[in-house]
Amino acid sequence: MKLLLVITGLGMGGAENVVVNLADALVERGHLVKIAYLTGEALVLPSNSNIEVVSIGMKGAKDFFKAYIRLRALVNSFKPDVVHSHMIHGNLLSRLVRLTVKVPKLICTAHSNNEGGKLRMLAYRLTDQLANISTNVSEEAVKAFVKAGAAKAGRMISVVNGIDTNCFISNPKLRNEKRRELDGFDQKIILAVGRLDVAKDYPNLLNTIALLKKQRQDFKVFIAGDGPLKQELLALSVSLQIECCVEFLGICHDIPALMAASDVFVLSSAWEGFGLVVAEAMSCERVVVATDCGGVADVVGDNGFLVEPRNSNVLLKAINEALDLSTDERVELGALARQRIIVKFSLVANTNAFLKLYSD
């Protein structure tokens, strides 16, 4: 099949990694794949050099018509059997393009239980019939879209994200090298990964770390990611007097190594669709502490610590418990976590699910 994957952008993020990993997996199975991204710089790219990545060049709402023409032209020239769009702007533009050019099948994937306010939900609802089917990354996210009126029951289904468990793996050599690089051999390393924006609720994490610092000094926190709240979070770190034990790493291209080096992985989000980084950390056999939002509970199961969102006190308690696990307890929990990801959230299963949708 000829498959065109359309996404809002290819910056550093969970959805972006899902799309490029899916593209690689599809090419491995003999399909011809192109990726079109609407805006920004392409920071996340597929491994397979045969996958053409096309910039639509949209810089804002003023470029909508130009982006429409460019995406339409790409569809006309490539003539894909399936267009599979991702994230709200990619989904909406792909739906509208279908009004003026033949697209045999259009699959639209949302990656969160919260893709914006009432206007965006209205836009989803008004264009719903232009897609053959829509998907989201968890049952909870699907229910949220149906409740918001963005999709009718049965018009959006759950297809969970897939993890490349061959990439995200526990590696003792890599762990030691990265811990040496981070100067973290004598400390317990807490890692958080994700865009520095409202959804990830990093103030929750930083306030928790301020409380933790009053109780113990045997840890260091590393936060990988960039985003619009970076300066605000740096200032909060200083005001909480935790800059000595919290380091913002910015955009990182060695997330598997960072996860291997860590002792505890923390997700402090206010909302999530799936919680991809949680699954990646579990695949690396890390102990996970995560907020119970979106589909995160289904990812973690009984193989980690789940706490309510926006509550620094319960997050503090869980992090303390995770740090106090013995080596044997940490190893056992990590092994169970990886097995859960292999069974329920592998890239193979994710690819199979989408191929079935493409072919039905």
BAVEX-411761 format. One record per residue (C-alpha): residue number from 1; x, y, z. Coordinates in steps of 0.5 Angstrom, whole numbers, padded with zeros to 4 digits, m for minus. Example, Ala and Ser with C-alpha at 12.3 -4.5 7.8 and 13.67 -1.06 7.14 Angstrom:
% BAVEX-411761
+------+-------+-------+-------+
| minu |     x |     y |     z |
+------+-------+-------+-------+
|    1 |  0025 | m0009 |  0016 |
|    2 |  0027 | m0002 |  0014 |
+------+-------+-------+-------+
//
This chain:
% BAVEX-411761
+------+-------+-------+-------+
| minu |     x |     y |     z |
+------+-------+-------+-------+
|    1 |  0000 |  0000 |  0000 |
|    2 |  0002 |  0007 | m0001 |
|    3 |  0001 |  0011 |  0006 |
|    4 |  0001 |  0018 |  0007 |
|    5 |  0002 |  0020 |  0015 |
|    6 |  0000 |  0027 |  0016 |
|    7 |  0002 |  0030 |  0023 |
|    8 |  0002 |  0037 |  0026 |
|    9 |  0009 |  0038 |  0027 |
|   10 |  0015 |  0033 |  0028 |
|   11 |  0018 |  0037 |  0034 |
|   12 |  0020 |  0033 |  0041 |
|   13 |  0014 |  0029 |  0043 |
|   14 |  0011 |  0023 |  0044 |
|   15 |  0006 |  0023 |  0038 |
|   16 |  0012 |  0025 |  0034 |
|   17 |  0016 |  0019 |  0036 |
|   18 |  0010 |  0014 |  0035 |
|   19 |  0009 |  0017 |  0028 |
|   20 |  0016 |  0016 |  0026 |
|   21 |  0016 |  0009 |  0029 |
|   22 |  0010 |  0007 |  0026 |
|   23 |  0013 |  0009 |  0019 |
|   24 |  0019 |  0005 |  0020 |
|   25 |  0015 | m0001 |  0022 |
|   26 |  0010 |  0000 |  0016 |
|   27 |  0016 |  0000 |  0011 |
|   28 |  0019 | m0006 |  0014 |
|   29 |  0013 | m0009 |  0012 |
|   30 |  0014 | m0007 |  0005 |
|   31 |  0009 | m0001 |  0004 |
|   32 |  0011 |  0006 |  0001 |
|   33 |  0011 |  0011 |  0006 |
|   34 |  0011 |  0019 |  0006 |
|   35 |  0011 |  0023 |  0012 |
|   36 |  0008 |  0031 |  0012 |
|   37 |  0009 |  0035 |  0017 |
|   38 |  0005 |  0042 |  0018 |
|   39 |  0009 |  0047 |  0022 |
|   40 |  0016 |  0048 |  0026 |
|   41 |  0022 |  0044 |  0025 |
|   42 |  0023 |  0037 |  0024 |
|   43 |  0027 |  0034 |  0030 |
|   44 |  0024 |  0027 |  0030 |
|   45 |  0025 |  0023 |  0024 |
|   46 |  0024 |  0016 |  0022 |
|   47 |  0030 |  0011 |  0022 |
|   48 |  0029 |  0009 |  0015 |
|   49 |  0032 |  0014 |  0010 |
|   50 |  0027 |  0011 |  0004 |
|   51 |  0022 |  0015 |  0008 |
|   52 |  0021 |  0022 |  0005 |
|   53 |  0019 |  0027 |  0010 |
|   54 |  0015 |  0033 |  0007 |
|   55 |  0015 |  0040 |  0010 |
|   56 |  0008 |  0043 |  0009 |
|   57 |  0011 |  0050 |  0011 |
|   58 |  0005 |  0053 |  0015 |
|   59 |  0007 |  0058 |  0020 |
|   60 |  0001 |  0060 |  0023 |
|   61 | m0007 |  0061 |  0021 |
|   62 | m0005 |  0066 |  0016 |
|   63 | m0002 |  0060 |  0012 |
|   64 | m0008 |  0056 |  0012 |
|   65 | m0010 |  0056 |  0005 |
|   66 | m0003 |  0056 |  0003 |
|   67 | m0002 |  0049 |  0007 |
|   68 | m0009 |  0047 |  0004 |
|   69 | m0006 |  0047 | m0003 |
|   70 |  0001 |  0044 | m0001 |
|   71 | m0002 |  0038 |  0002 |
|   72 | m0007 |  0037 | m0003 |
|   73 | m0002 |  0038 | m0009 |
|   74 |  0002 |  0032 | m0005 |
|   75 | m0004 |  0028 | m0004 |
|   76 | m0005 |  0029 | m0012 |
|   77 |  0002 |  0027 | m0014 |
|   78 |  0003 |  0021 | m0009 |
|   79 | m0004 |  0018 | m0010 |
|   80 | m0004 |  0015 | m0003 |
|   81 | m0009 |  0009 | m0002 |
|   82 | m0009 |  0011 |  0006 |
|   83 | m0008 |  0018 |  0009 |
|   84 | m0007 |  0017 |  0016 |
|   85 | m0007 |  0024 |  0020 |
|   86 | m0005 |  0026 |  0027 |
|   87 | m0006 |  0031 |  0032 |
|   88 | m0012 |  0036 |  0031 |
|   89 | m0009 |  0041 |  0026 |
|   90 | m0006 |  0035 |  0022 |
|   91 | m0013 |  0032 |  0023 |
|   92 | m0017 |  0038 |  0021 |
|   93 | m0013 |  0040 |  0015 |
|   94 | m0013 |  0032 |  0012 |
|   95 | m0021 |  0032 |  0013 |
|   96 | m0022 |  0039 |  0009 |
|   97 | m0017 |  0037 |  0004 |
|   98 | m0021 |  0031 |  0002 |
|   99 | m0027 |  0035 |  0000 |
|  100 | m0023 |  0037 | m0006 |
|  101 | m0019 |  0031 | m0008 |
|  102 | m0020 |  0024 | m0008 |
|  103 | m0017 |  0020 | m0001 |
|  104 | m0019 |  0013 | m0002 |
|  105 | m0019 |  0012 |  0006 |
|  106 | m0018 |  0017 |  0012 |
|  107 | m0016 |  0015 |  0019 |
|  108 | m0015 |  0021 |  0024 |
|  109 | m0012 |  0020 |  0030 |
|  110 | m0012 |  0024 |  0036 |
|  111 | m0006 |  0023 |  0042 |
|  112 | m0010 |  0026 |  0048 |
|  113 | m0016 |  0026 |  0052 |
|  114 | m0015 |  0034 |  0051 |
|  115 | m0014 |  0037 |  0045 |
|  116 | m0016 |  0044 |  0046 |
|  117 | m0023 |  0048 |  0048 |
|  118 | m0030 |  0048 |  0045 |
|  119 | m0028 |  0051 |  0039 |
|  120 | m0023 |  0045 |  0037 |
|  121 | m0028 |  0040 |  0039 |
|  122 | m0034 |  0043 |  0035 |
|  123 | m0029 |  0043 |  0029 |
|  124 | m0028 |  0036 |  0030 |
|  125 | m0035 |  0035 |  0030 |
|  126 | m0037 |  0039 |  0024 |
|  127 | m0032 |  0035 |  0020 |
|  128 | m0033 |  0028 |  0023 |
|  129 | m0036 |  0025 |  0017 |
|  130 | m0030 |  0027 |  0013 |
|  131 | m0026 |  0021 |  0016 |
|  132 | m0027 |  0014 |  0015 |
|  133 | m0026 |  0013 |  0023 |
|  134 | m0022 |  0016 |  0028 |
|  135 | m0018 |  0013 |  0033 |
|  136 | m0015 |  0016 |  0040 |
|  137 | m0009 |  0013 |  0044 |
|  138 | m0014 |  0010 |  0050 |
|  139 | m0021 |  0008 |  0052 |
|  140 | m0021 |  0014 |  0057 |
|  141 | m0019 |  0019 |  0051 |
|  142 | m0024 |  0016 |  0047 |
|  143 | m0030 |  0017 |  0052 |
|  144 | m0027 |  0024 |  0053 |
|  145 | m0028 |  0026 |  0046 |
|  146 | m0035 |  0023 |  0046 |
|  147 | m0037 |  0027 |  0052 |
|  148 | m0034 |  0033 |  0049 |
|  149 | m0039 |  0032 |  0043 |
|  150 | m0032 |  0032 |  0038 |
|  151 | m0034 |  0025 |  0036 |
|  152 | m0040 |  0020 |  0036 |
|  153 | m0040 |  0014 |  0040 |
|  154 | m0037 |  0008 |  0035 |
|  155 | m0034 |  0014 |  0030 |
|  156 | m0028 |  0014 |  0035 |
|  157 | m0024 |  0008 |  0037 |
|  158 | m0018 |  0006 |  0042 |
|  159 | m0012 |  0004 |  0039 |
|  160 | m0006 |  0004 |  0044 |
|  161 |  0001 |  0007 |  0042 |
|  162 |  0006 |  0002 |  0041 |
|  163 |  0013 |  0002 |  0044 |
|  164 |  0020 | m0001 |  0040 |
|  165 |  0022 | m0005 |  0046 |
|  166 |  0028 | m0007 |  0042 |
|  167 |  0030 |  0001 |  0043 |
|  168 |  0028 |  0002 |  0050 |
|  169 |  0031 | m0004 |  0054 |
|  170 |  0035 | m0004 |  0060 |
|  171 |  0043 | m0004 |  0059 |
|  172 |  0048 | m0004 |  0065 |
|  173 |  0053 | m0001 |  0060 |
|  174 |  0049 |  0005 |  0058 |
|  175 |  0047 |  0006 |  0065 |
|  176 |  0054 |  0006 |  0068 |
|  177 |  0056 |  0011 |  0062 |
|  178 |  0050 |  0016 |  0063 |
|  179 |  0051 |  0016 |  0070 |
|  180 |  0058 |  0018 |  0070 |
|  181 |  0056 |  0023 |  0065 |
|  182 |  0051 |  0026 |  0069 |
|  183 |  0055 |  0025 |  0075 |
|  184 |  0050 |  0021 |  0079 |
|  185 |  0054 |  0015 |  0081 |
|  186 |  0053 |  0017 |  0089 |
|  187 |  0046 |  0019 |  0088 |
|  188 |  0039 |  0016 |  0086 |
|  189 |  0037 |  0019 |  0080 |
|  190 |  0030 |  0021 |  0078 |
|  191 |  0028 |  0023 |  0071 |
|  192 |  0022 |  0026 |  0068 |
|  193 |  0021 |  0027 |  0060 |
|  194 |  0016 |  0031 |  0057 |
|  195 |  0015 |  0038 |  0053 |
|  196 |  0015 |  0044 |  0058 |
|  197 |  0008 |  0046 |  0058 |
|  198 |  0001 |  0046 |  0062 |
|  199 | m0001 |  0039 |  0061 |
|  200 |  0005 |  0036 |  0064 |
|  201 |  0004 |  0040 |  0070 |
|  202 |  0012 |  0041 |  0072 |
|  203 |  0010 |  0046 |  0078 |
|  204 |  0007 |  0040 |  0081 |
|  205 |  0013 |  0036 |  0080 |
|  206 |  0018 |  0042 |  0083 |
|  207 |  0014 |  0043 |  0089 |
|  208 |  0014 |  0036 |  0090 |
|  209 |  0022 |  0036 |  0090 |
|  210 |  0022 |  0042 |  0094 |
|  211 |  0018 |  0038 |  0100 |
|  212 |  0023 |  0032 |  0098 |
|  213 |  0029 |  0036 |  0099 |
|  214 |  0027 |  0037 |  0106 |
|  215 |  0027 |  0030 |  0108 |
|  216 |  0033 |  0027 |  0104 |
|  217 |  0039 |  0029 |  0100 |
|  218 |  0041 |  0023 |  0097 |
|  219 |  0037 |  0024 |  0090 |
|  220 |  0038 |  0028 |  0083 |
|  221 |  0033 |  0030 |  0079 |
|  222 |  0034 |  0031 |  0071 |
|  223 |  0028 |  0034 |  0067 |
|  224 |  0029 |  0032 |  0059 |
|  225 |  0025 |  0037 |  0054 |
|  226 |  0023 |  0044 |  0052 |
|  227 |  0017 |  0048 |  0051 |
|  228 |  0014 |  0055 |  0052 |
|  229 |  0014 |  0054 |  0060 |
|  230 |  0022 |  0053 |  0061 |
|  231 |  0024 |  0060 |  0063 |
|  232 |  0018 |  0060 |  0068 |
|  233 |  0020 |  0053 |  0071 |
|  234 |  0027 |  0055 |  0071 |
|  235 |  0025 |  0061 |  0076 |
|  236 |  0020 |  0057 |  0080 |
|  237 |  0026 |  0052 |  0081 |
|  238 |  0030 |  0058 |  0084 |
|  239 |  0025 |  0061 |  0088 |
|  240 |  0024 |  0054 |  0091 |
|  241 |  0031 |  0053 |  0092 |
|  242 |  0032 |  0047 |  0089 |
|  243 |  0036 |  0049 |  0083 |
|  244 |  0042 |  0045 |  0086 |
|  245 |  0038 |  0038 |  0085 |
|  246 |  0034 |  0039 |  0079 |
|  247 |  0037 |  0040 |  0072 |
|  248 |  0034 |  0042 |  0066 |
|  249 |  0037 |  0038 |  0060 |
|  250 |  0033 |  0041 |  0054 |
|  251 |  0032 |  0037 |  0048 |
|  252 |  0035 |  0030 |  0049 |
|  253 |  0036 |  0025 |  0043 |
|  254 |  0039 |  0020 |  0048 |
|  255 |  0032 |  0018 |  0052 |
|  256 |  0033 |  0011 |  0052 |
|  257 |  0040 |  0012 |  0055 |
|  258 |  0037 |  0017 |  0060 |
|  259 |  0032 |  0012 |  0062 |
|  260 |  0037 |  0006 |  0063 |
|  261 |  0041 |  0011 |  0068 |
|  262 |  0035 |  0013 |  0072 |
|  263 |  0033 |  0010 |  0078 |
|  264 |  0025 |  0013 |  0078 |
|  265 |  0022 |  0015 |  0073 |
|  266 |  0016 |  0021 |  0074 |
|  267 |  0010 |  0023 |  0070 |
|  268 |  0007 |  0029 |  0074 |
|  269 |  0002 |  0031 |  0068 |
|  270 | m0005 |  0034 |  0069 |
|  271 | m0008 |  0030 |  0063 |
|  272 | m0005 |  0025 |  0058 |
|  273 | m0008 |  0021 |  0053 |
|  274 | m0004 |  0015 |  0053 |
|  275 |  0003 |  0017 |  0057 |
|  276 |  0008 |  0014 |  0052 |
|  277 |  0014 |  0016 |  0056 |
|  278 |  0011 |  0012 |  0062 |
|  279 |  0011 |  0006 |  0057 |
|  280 |  0018 |  0007 |  0055 |
|  281 |  0021 |  0008 |  0062 |
|  282 |  0017 |  0001 |  0064 |
|  283 |  0020 | m0002 |  0057 |
|  284 |  0027 |  0000 |  0060 |
|  285 |  0025 | m0004 |  0067 |
|  286 |  0025 |  0003 |  0071 |
|  287 |  0020 |  0004 |  0077 |
|  288 |  0015 |  0009 |  0075 |
|  289 |  0011 |  0014 |  0079 |
|  290 |  0006 |  0017 |  0075 |
|  291 | m0001 |  0021 |  0076 |
|  292 | m0007 |  0017 |  0074 |
|  293 | m0010 |  0021 |  0068 |
|  294 | m0012 |  0019 |  0061 |
|  295 | m0010 |  0012 |  0060 |
|  296 | m0004 |  0012 |  0064 |
|  297 | m0007 |  0007 |  0069 |
|  298 | m0008 |  0002 |  0064 |
|  299 | m0001 |  0003 |  0062 |
|  300 |  0002 |  0002 |  0069 |
|  301 | m0003 | m0003 |  0072 |
|  302 |  0000 | m0006 |  0078 |
|  303 |  0007 | m0005 |  0076 |
|  304 |  0008 |  0002 |  0079 |
|  305 |  0006 |  0007 |  0083 |
|  306 |  0000 |  0011 |  0081 |
|  307 | m0003 |  0018 |  0085 |
|  308 | m0008 |  0023 |  0083 |
|  309 | m0006 |  0029 |  0079 |
|  310 | m0005 |  0036 |  0082 |
|  311 | m0003 |  0033 |  0089 |
|  312 |  0004 |  0034 |  0091 |
|  313 |  0003 |  0031 |  0098 |
|  314 |  0001 |  0024 |  0095 |
|  315 |  0006 |  0025 |  0089 |
|  316 |  0012 |  0026 |  0095 |
|  317 |  0009 |  0020 |  0098 |
|  318 |  0010 |  0015 |  0092 |
|  319 |  0017 |  0018 |  0090 |
|  320 |  0019 |  0017 |  0097 |
|  321 |  0017 |  0010 |  0097 |
|  322 |  0020 |  0008 |  0090 |
|  323 |  0027 |  0011 |  0092 |
|  324 |  0026 |  0007 |  0098 |
|  325 |  0025 |  0000 |  0095 |
|  326 |  0031 | m0005 |  0095 |
|  327 |  0035 | m0007 |  0089 |
|  328 |  0032 | m0014 |  0089 |
|  329 |  0025 | m0010 |  0089 |
|  330 |  0027 | m0005 |  0084 |
|  331 |  0029 | m0011 |  0079 |
|  332 |  0023 | m0015 |  0080 |
|  333 |  0018 | m0009 |  0079 |
|  334 |  0022 | m0007 |  0073 |
|  335 |  0022 | m0014 |  0070 |
|  336 |  0014 | m0014 |  0071 |
|  337 |  0014 | m0007 |  0068 |
|  338 |  0017 | m0009 |  0062 |
|  339 |  0014 | m0016 |  0061 |
|  340 |  0007 | m0012 |  0061 |
|  341 |  0009 | m0007 |  0056 |
|  342 |  0012 | m0013 |  0051 |
|  343 |  0005 | m0016 |  0052 |
|  344 |  0000 | m0010 |  0051 |
|  345 |  0004 | m0004 |  0048 |
|  346 |  0009 | m0007 |  0043 |
|  347 |  0010 | m0003 |  0036 |
|  348 |  0008 | m0010 |  0033 |
|  349 |  0001 | m0010 |  0036 |
|  350 |  0000 | m0002 |  0034 |
|  351 |  0002 | m0003 |  0027 |
|  352 | m0002 | m0009 |  0026 |
|  353 | m0008 | m0005 |  0029 |
|  354 | m0007 |  0000 |  0024 |
|  355 | m0006 | m0004 |  0018 |
|  356 | m0012 | m0008 |  0020 |
|  357 | m0016 | m0001 |  0020 |
|  358 | m0012 |  0001 |  0013 |
|  359 | m0015 | m0005 |  0010 |
|  360 | m0022 | m0006 |  0012 |
+------+-------+-------+-------+
//
